[in-house]
Amino acid sequence: MEEGCLCLPGIKAEVKRKKNILVRGFDKQGKELTLETSDLLARVIQHEIDHLNGILFIDRLSRLKRDLLINKFKKKKPL
């Protein structure tokens, strides 16, 4: 599925992600939570967890594809 990010406006690319995921975490009170989800929500969660780990969606692309997209981004005029 194609992904984009507010970090790189106007840049989109096909990114492979797991269709189904199981996420474990804790709420504000320290109670353990478990979420099993699929499709778009699973993709969004994986994308956001990548951000927490310092990874952008373009980091999941081949070097060639990533370099092409970065050059395209740099050539865009600022708002």
Helices and strands as residue ranges (DSSP letters): E 2-4, E 12-14, E 20-26, E 32-38, H 39-52, G 57-60, H 63-75
